[in-house]
Amino acid sequence: MMVSALIERELTRVGSPVRYGVFVAVVGPSGAGKDTLIAYVRERLTDDDHVEFARRVITRHSDGATEDHDTLADAAFIEADASGAFALSWEAHGLRYGIPASVDDAISVGHVVVANTSRGVIPALRQRYANVAVVEITAAPEILATRLAARGRESRGEVLARLARTAPHDLSGPGHVVIDNSGPAEIAGERFLAVLRKAVAFSDVSGMI
């Protein structure tokens, strides 16, 4: 679905933008370590009930090696999407992804919601939610290639060629933060943690206005 059509559909479905809390969109190329850093901050925020980590719905079976998610068959996903089950949905690499509609409720009461999303849907997110932080996780190309090649799906040369073909996305705008995860995960993880703590503080203040 084209992003412009997605925005129009979402604005029709729900009164927008949803205010008070913050949607934290985690984006970046495969191999950047998004799941690793999300797990890092989640472990350190277990006692903070103002931060929620959205559980995605994907048309792919969970294999235990990637993120823990809910699975729907393609036809069931389309039906759920049409019935309003998702706050946001998109397609990538032959799969469908959805963020549960309950995210709207969480943000409306001032919570910070963290979700692994696609760079292509950031415009739709900024239309749907008043407060969006985009955390772009990156790594040096050679590190991305090494990490992806280690998965055994492609050779290192094939990975480098694919990375070179990746189309850039303009993510510039309020709340855009770039975190380089080329080094130890603890360094990038602490930067990510600082972003989330600022988002919580922002939600607390905005809820008083």
C-alpha positions, 0 to 999 in steps of 0.5 A: 500500500502506498504511504499516502493511501495509508495516511488517508486511511488511518486519519479516517479511522481514528481522530488524529493526531493521538496526543499525550504520550510518545510513539518511539519508532525504532528503524534501521537496516537489517543487521543494525541490531534493532532487536538487540537494543530493544531487548537491552532497554526493555530489560532495564525498564521492567519496573517502569509501567509508563513504557510499553513495547508493542508486540508486532503481528507478522505473517511469518512464523516465529522461529525463536531466532528473531523477535518474539511476535504474533503470527497471522496467515496472510488472509487472516491478517488482511481481514484483521487489518480491515476490521481495525485491529491495527494502529498501523500496518505495512508490507516489506520483503513479502511479509505483512506487519501490524502494530496493534490498535491498543497502542492508541489507548496506551499513548492517549493515557500518556505512555511511551510505546516502543515499536520496531517499524519500517522507515517507509511508514514514518510519515504515517506515524507522524500524522497519526501521533502528535509526539513521535520519536524516530530512533534510527539504528545504524552500523558501518556497512562492513559490520552490517554485511558481516552480521547478515552473512553470519545468518547464513542466508546470503554470502558476504558479497551478496549482502554488500550488493543488497546493502548498496541497492537500499533506497535511502529514506528522509527521516529528518524531522522533530525527534529524529535520533541516530544511534550508531551500533557498530560497537559494543551493544552497551554503548548504543543501548545506553544512548537508546535508554536515555532517549526513552527516559527523555520521552517519559519525562516529556509525556509527564510534562505534556500530560500536565498541560 
